[in-house]
Amino acid sequence: MLASAGILFIYTGACKGHSSEVKTDTAVVTPAATDNTVQKAPDTAIVISPDETLKNNLTDAIKDYPGVTASVDQGVVTLTGNITRDKLPRLMMSVNSLHPKKVNNNLTIK
């Protein structure tokens, strides 16, 4: 009898702390899940400016950078010419803010 009590004690001690392994067949229903719709992430469409808009706005963007020219073809802006290293980040920020599809930087840094 004492031996069986010892085995029972060891068995219950071995199961202690493993309550997370107990599986139940209950489900939690939240209010959002009751309408049977799937919620998707909001659309984060990338806006690409039309070529005409890019051309008009590029004139303003590069006016303070003598020696820099820009062209547009199907949303892709190509920069050519010469620029100093300290002015390049500001120019790139200005051009990217116009929402081109891509910027080809063919500038020579002097």
KALINHU-V823741 format. One record per residue. PHI is phi in degrees with one decimal (* if undefined). PSI is psi in radians with two decimals (999 if undefined). OMEGA is omega in whole degrees, -180 to 180 (999 if undefined). Layout:
phi = (PHI,PHI)
psi = (PSI,PSI)
omega = (OMEGA,OMEGA)
//
This chain:
phi = (*,-65.8,-66.7,-69.0,-67.5,-66.4,-66.7,-62.1,-64.7,-65.4,-63.3,-69.9,-70.0,-70.9,-85.7,-62.8,85.1,-109.0,-68.3,-71.6,-83.6,-75.8,-105.6,-125.1,-102.4,-99.5,-123.6,-101.6,-109.0,-98.7,-57.1,-68.9,-88.7,-79.5,-91.4,57.6,-107.1,-99.9,-90.9,-113.9,-64.9,-62.4,-65.8,-120.0,-66.0,-85.9,-94.5,-116.2,-71.7,-66.1,-57.0,-61.4,-64.4,-61.0,-59.5,-64.2,-77.3,-66.0,-57.1,-69.6,-65.9,-103.0,-61.1,-89.3,-125.3,-62.1,92.9,-107.0,-123.2,-136.9,-131.8,-129.2,-146.6,53.5,85.1,-98.6,-97.6,-116.4,-101.8,-135.1,115.9,-119.8,-153.1,-85.1,-57.8,-71.4,-90.9,-59.7,-59.1,-66.5,-63.8,-63.6,-63.5,-63.4,-68.8,-64.7,-70.1,-84.1,64.7,-77.6,-67.4,-160.2,-122.1,-94.0,-95.1,-106.3,-77.4,-99.4,-90.1,-109.5)
psi = (-0.72,-0.63,-0.72,-0.57,-0.65,-0.70,-0.73,-0.69,-0.77,-0.74,-0.80,-0.53,-0.58,-0.49,-0.20,2.33,0.05,0.51,-0.32,-0.23,-0.15,2.18,2.43,2.86,0.64,2.62,2.53,2.17,2.15,2.75,-0.60,-0.45,-0.12,-0.32,0.09,0.50,2.67,2.20,2.26,2.84,2.60,2.56,2.26,1.12,2.45,2.21,2.18,2.20,2.57,2.76,-0.77,-0.74,-0.76,-0.80,-0.79,-0.75,-0.47,-0.57,-0.78,-0.68,-0.57,0.01,-0.50,0.14,1.42,2.46,-0.09,2.30,2.72,2.50,2.77,2.35,1.97,0.77,-0.08,2.17,2.29,2.14,2.31,2.83,-2.75,2.55,2.66,2.66,-0.66,-0.40,-0.30,-0.82,-0.70,-0.70,-0.79,-0.68,-0.74,-0.77,-0.78,-0.49,-0.21,-0.08,0.93,2.87,-0.68,2.71,2.10,2.00,1.71,0.47,2.59,2.18,2.19,999)
omega = (179,179,-179,177,178,179,178,179,-180,-179,-179,177,-180,-179,-176,177,-180,-179,180,179,-179,-179,177,-180,179,179,177,180,178,-180,-179,-176,-175,-178,176,176,177,179,178,-179,179,179,176,-178,177,-178,177,-178,176,-177,-179,178,179,-179,-180,-177,178,178,177,-175,-176,-176,-179,-177,-180,-179,179,174,-178,174,-178,175,180,177,-179,179,176,179,177,178,-176,178,175,-176,-177,-180,-176,-179,180,178,-179,177,180,-178,180,179,178,177,173,176,-177,175,173,-178,177,-178,173,-179,180,999)
//
